[in-house]
Amino acid sequence: MRKLLTYILFLAITISYGQELNLPVFTQYLADNNFVVSPTYAGIGDNLKIRANGLTQWVGIKDAPDNQSIYGDFRIADRSGVGISLYNDKNGYTLQTGAKFSFAHHLILDYYSKQYLSFGISYNINNFRIDISKFDTTYEHPVIDPYITDDRRTSNNNFDVGALYRNHGFWLSFNANNILNKNIDETIRKLEPRLLLNYQIYSGYTFRGPKKSGLEFEPSVYYQMFSSDKRSSTDVNFKFRKYDRNEDYFWAGISYRFLNDQFLKPLNIGPMVGFKKSLFYFGYAYQVTTNELAGYNSGTHVITIGLEFLQGISNCPCTQSPVH
């Protein structure tokens, strides 16, 4: 039992670092919303795309991480886009809220071969709070520290930058997130790193099935590496879509996430399904925990609800939808 508690504590600390880095958690970015990964996707596709996500991690474990987020991006003019993302995150006694404001500009490298290059930047603000109202005394600590008199709070500002290359159905994006060191309140978070810089690479290819089949297949890879301690992980994903004559579709896929020095020991693995009907989008993802916590929870659940409206065909192919 002591080993389990130690493991939970380690994972909770790791997740809390990831939360403040505002990384895409699990598979939200695979719900046809690449803007989760990079600001460079702002403005690509329909004029206004909204995705709302609800994530409940390690169902069955008390005070396990719980996250809600919303993403929206909008094309302005023919070659640019803006976006915003908001999130609320609870992990035990820690509470975090944050916002990201993004801008992207898209260029045509070659019109006939459909090669495009995009650049994006985001301004991030994160608010961190420790909820001391739920602190309890223990046998080892029968009295709560008298110096803790109210909820401890701190805020941080940062920036992300990225570049995206597209060629027909192929894409490759590179992002440097949280390029500034974090301002830490030593009285409440002594163990956290100041260096939050992390790198992300997202690449894949969308190709169509037999003619008139309405099928699309999409393998992809997502890599992330933290500068502070060189931790890195990779997602290997596969999706397919099936379109009908009205351009509506349903999709299904699977994601496999692992630490890069432990390929055969996945952190989690699970299926995804969803559909788009007219303006409405729905997605669901389930992740099986494959570590020592597997016997104590029923997995992680992610639900995505979205809207795509104010559609308008861009005069520039560099901002046309990458999906079919």
C-alpha positions in Angstrom: 0.0 0.0 0.0 2.9 2.4 0.8 4.3 1.7 -2.6 1.0 2.5 -4.3 0.7 5.8 -2.4 4.2 6.7 -3.3 3.5 6.0 -6.9 0.3 8.1 -6.9 2.2 11.0 -5.3 4.8 10.8 -8.0 2.3 10.8 -10.8 0.3 13.6 -9.2 3.5 15.8 -9.1 4.3 14.9 -12.7 0.8 15.7 -13.8 0.8 19.0 -12.0 4.0 20.0 -13.9 2.3 19.0 -17.1 -0.8 21.0 -16.2 1.0 24.2 -15.9 2.8 23.6 -19.1 -0.7 23.5 -20.6 0.1 20.4 -22.7 -2.6 18.6 -24.6 -3.8 16.0 -22.0 -4.3 12.5 -23.5 -6.3 12.7 -26.8 -8.2 16.0 -27.0 -6.0 17.1 -29.9 -7.2 14.0 -31.9 -10.8 15.1 -31.8 -10.2 16.9 -35.2 -8.8 19.9 -33.3 -5.1 20.3 -34.0 -5.3 23.8 -32.5 -4.9 22.1 -29.1 -1.3 21.2 -30.1 -0.2 24.4 -31.8 -1.2 28.0 -32.4 -0.2 27.6 -36.0 -3.5 25.9 -36.7 -5.6 29.0 -35.8 -7.7 30.0 -38.8 -7.3 26.8 -40.8 -10.6 25.3 -41.7 -14.1 26.6 -41.2 -14.4 30.2 -40.0 -15.3 29.3 -36.4 -14.5 26.0 -34.8 -15.2 25.4 -31.1 -14.3 22.3 -29.0 -15.2 21.8 -25.4 -13.5 19.0 -23.5 -14.3 17.2 -20.2 -11.6 14.9 -18.9 -11.8 12.7 -15.8 -8.6 10.8 -15.0 -8.2 7.6 -13.0 -11.9 7.1 -12.3 -12.3 5.4 -8.9 -9.4 7.2 -7.2 -10.4 10.0 -4.8 -9.3 13.5 -5.8 -7.9 12.3 -9.1 -7.2 15.0 -11.7 -10.2 16.5 -13.4 -10.1 18.9 -16.3 -12.4 21.1 -18.4 -11.2 23.1 -21.4 -12.6 25.0 -24.3 -10.9 25.9 -27.6 -12.0 28.2 -30.3 -10.2 29.5 -33.4 -11.4 31.9 -36.2 -10.0 32.9 -39.6 -9.5 36.6 -40.2 -8.9 37.8 -43.7 -7.6 35.1 -46.0 -4.2 34.2 -44.5 -4.5 34.7 -40.8 -6.3 33.3 -37.8 -6.8 34.0 -34.1 -7.7 31.6 -31.3 -8.4 31.3 -27.6 -8.3 28.4 -25.2 -9.4 28.3 -21.6 -9.0 25.6 -19.0 -9.9 24.7 -15.4 -8.0 21.9 -13.7 -8.3 20.3 -10.3 -5.8 17.8 -8.9 -6.2 17.0 -5.3 -5.9 20.2 -3.3 -4.4 22.2 -6.2 -6.6 24.2 -8.5 -5.5 25.8 -11.8 -7.1 28.0 -14.4 -5.5 29.4 -17.5 -6.0 31.1 -20.8 -4.1 31.1 -24.1 -4.5 33.8 -26.8 -3.1 32.8 -30.2 -2.3 34.3 -33.6 -1.2 32.5 -36.8 -0.3 33.6 -40.3 -0.3 31.2 -43.2 1.9 31.4 -46.4 1.8 29.6 -49.7 5.2 28.1 -50.6 4.0 26.5 -53.8 0.4 26.9 -55.1 0.4 24.0 -57.5 2.0 21.4 -55.2 -0.1 22.7 -52.2 2.8 23.4 -50.0 2.1 25.8 -47.1 4.0 27.3 -44.2 2.4 28.7 -41.0 3.8 30.6 -38.0 2.0 31.0 -34.7 2.5 32.6 -31.3 0.5 32.4 -28.1 0.4 34.4 -24.9 -0.4 32.2 -21.9 -1.5 33.1 -18.4 -1.8 30.5 -15.6 -3.3 30.9 -12.1 -2.3 28.3 -9.5 -4.1 28.0 -6.1 -3.8 25.6 -3.1 -7.1 25.1 -1.4 -6.2 24.9 2.3 -9.9 24.6 3.4 -9.6 20.9 2.8 -6.4 20.4 4.7 -6.7 17.8 7.5 -4.6 17.1 10.6 -2.8 13.8 10.9 -1.1 11.8 13.6 2.3 13.1 12.5 0.9 16.7 12.1 -1.9 17.2 14.6 -1.9 21.0 14.1 -2.1 22.8 10.7 0.8 25.2 10.2 -0.4 28.5 11.7 1.5 30.4 9.0 -1.0 29.0 6.5 -3.8 31.4 6.9 -5.4 31.6 3.5 -5.4 29.9 0.1 -2.0 30.3 -1.5 -2.1 31.7 -5.1 0.3 32.7 -7.8 0.1 33.7 -11.5 2.5 33.2 -14.3 2.7 34.6 -17.9 4.4 32.9 -20.8 4.6 32.5 -24.6 4.5 29.7 -27.1 5.9 29.9 -30.7 5.5 27.4 -33.5 5.9 26.6 -37.2 3.8 24.3 -39.4 4.6 22.8 -42.8 1.9 21.2 -44.9 2.2 19.4 -48.2 -1.0 17.8 -49.5 -2.1 15.4 -46.7 1.3 15.6 -44.9 1.9 17.9 -41.9 4.8 18.6 -39.6 4.6 21.1 -36.7 7.3 22.2 -34.3 6.5 24.1 -31.1 8.5 25.7 -28.3 6.2 26.1 -25.3 6.7 28.3 -22.3 9.8 30.0 -23.5 10.2 32.1 -20.4 11.3 30.9 -17.0 8.5 30.7 -14.4 8.2 33.1 -11.5 7.7 30.8 -8.5 6.5 31.7 -5.0 9.1 29.9 -2.9 6.7 29.9 0.1 4.3 27.5 -1.5 6.1 25.6 -4.4 9.8 25.1 -3.6 10.2 21.9 -5.6 8.9 23.1 -8.9 11.3 23.8 -11.8 11.6 27.4 -13.1 12.5 26.1 -16.5 9.2 25.2 -18.2 10.5 25.2 -21.8 9.3 22.1 -23.6 9.3 21.1 -27.3 6.6 19.4 -29.2 6.6 17.8 -32.6 3.4 16.6 -34.3 3.4 14.9 -37.7 1.1 12.7 -39.7 -0.5 12.0 -43.1 -4.1 12.0 -44.2 -4.8 9.8 -47.2 -8.0 8.8 -48.9 -9.2 5.2 -49.5 -10.5 3.8 -52.7 -12.4 6.2 -55.0 -16.0 6.9 -53.9 -15.5 5.0 -50.7 -15.6 8.1 -48.5 -12.8 6.8 -46.4 -9.8 8.7 -45.0 -7.0 7.2 -43.0 -4.7 9.2 -40.7 -1.7 7.9 -38.9 0.1 10.4 -36.7 2.9 10.8 -34.1 3.1 13.3 -31.3 6.4 13.8 -29.4 7.0 16.1 -26.4 10.3 16.7 -24.4 10.8 18.8 -21.3 14.0 20.8 -21.1 14.2 20.8 -17.3 14.9 17.1 -16.9 14.9 15.8 -20.5 11.8 13.7 -19.9 10.1 12.8 -23.2 7.1 10.8 -24.4 5.5 9.8 -27.7 1.9 9.2 -28.8 1.4 6.9 -31.8 -2.1 7.3 -33.2 -4.3 6.0 -36.0 -7.7 7.2 -37.1 -10.1 6.7 -40.0 -13.1 8.7 -41.1 -16.1 7.6 -43.2 -17.9 10.4 -45.1 -21.4 10.3 -46.4 -22.7 12.3 -49.4 -23.5 15.3 -47.2 -19.9 15.6 -46.0 -20.9 14.4 -42.5 -18.7 11.7 -41.1 -18.0 9.3 -38.2 -14.5 8.4 -37.1 -12.7 5.9 -34.9 -9.1 5.4 -33.8 -6.6 4.4 -31.2 -3.8 6.1 -29.3 -0.7 4.6 -27.6 1.4 6.8 -25.3 4.8 5.7 -23.9 7.9 7.2 -22.3 10.6 7.1 -24.9 12.9 4.8 -22.9 10.0 2.4 -22.3 8.4 1.7 -25.6 6.9 -1.6 -24.5 5.5 -0.2 -21.3 2.8 2.2 -22.4 1.5 4.9 -20.0 -1.9 4.4 -21.4 -3.6 3.0 -24.5 -7.2 3.3 -25.7 -9.8 3.7 -28.4 -11.6 6.9 -29.7 -14.8 7.3 -31.6 -16.8 10.3 -32.8 -18.9 11.9 -35.5 -19.7 15.2 -37.2 -23.3 15.9 -38.2 -23.9 19.3 -39.9 -22.6 21.9 -37.4 -22.3 19.5 -34.5 -19.3 17.5 -33.4 -19.0 14.8 -30.8 -16.0 12.6 -29.7 -15.3 10.2 -26.9 -12.0 8.7 -25.9 -11.2 6.0 -23.3 -7.7 5.4 -21.9 -6.7 2.2 -20.1 -4.2 2.7 -17.3 -1.4 0.2 -17.8 0.8 1.0 -14.7 0.4 0.0 -11.0 -2.7 2.1 -10.7 -4.6 -0.2 -13.1 -6.1 -2.2 -10.2 -7.5 0.9 -8.5 -9.3 2.8 -11.2 -11.4 2.2 -14.3 -9.4 4.3 -16.7 -9.6 7.9 -18.0 -12.6 9.3 -20.0 -12.5 12.2 -22.4 -15.7 13.7 -23.9 -15.5 16.4 -26.7 -18.4 18.5 -27.9 -18.0 20.9 -30.7 -19.5 23.3 -33.2 -18.4 24.5 -36.6 -20.3 27.3 -38.1 -20.0 30.6 -40.1 -18.5 28.5 -42.8 -17.0 30.4 -45.7 -14.6 29.3 -48.4 -11.3 31.1 -48.2 -9.8 32.8 -51.2 -6.5 31.3 -50.1 -6.0 27.5 -50.1 -3.5 27.9 -47.2 -6.5 28.3 -44.8 -8.8 25.7 -46.3 -9.8 22.7 -44.1 -7.2 19.9 -43.8 -10.1 17.4 -43.3 -11.5 16.2 -46.6 
